[in-house]
Amino acid sequence: MHPGQVIKIDGAAPAAKTYTVQGGDSLSSIAAKYGTTYQRLAQINGISNPNLIYPGQVIKIG
């Protein structure tokens, strides 16, 4: 090995972070908490109406 050398390690990709929706949450508030946009969360979770999320729903953060 040499300083600055990049070493690739094969293996499983890291698991996506998830969040369990709580009462009073909105996709916008969750997005703000995790530094993303509600549009991105809707896209990666297949949510067609970002106003329709419910407590207990598990969404991927990215």
Protein Blocks (a to p, Z undefined) as FASTA:
>chain_A
ZZhiacddeddddddddddddehiafklmmmmnopafklmmmmnopablklccehiacdf
ZZ
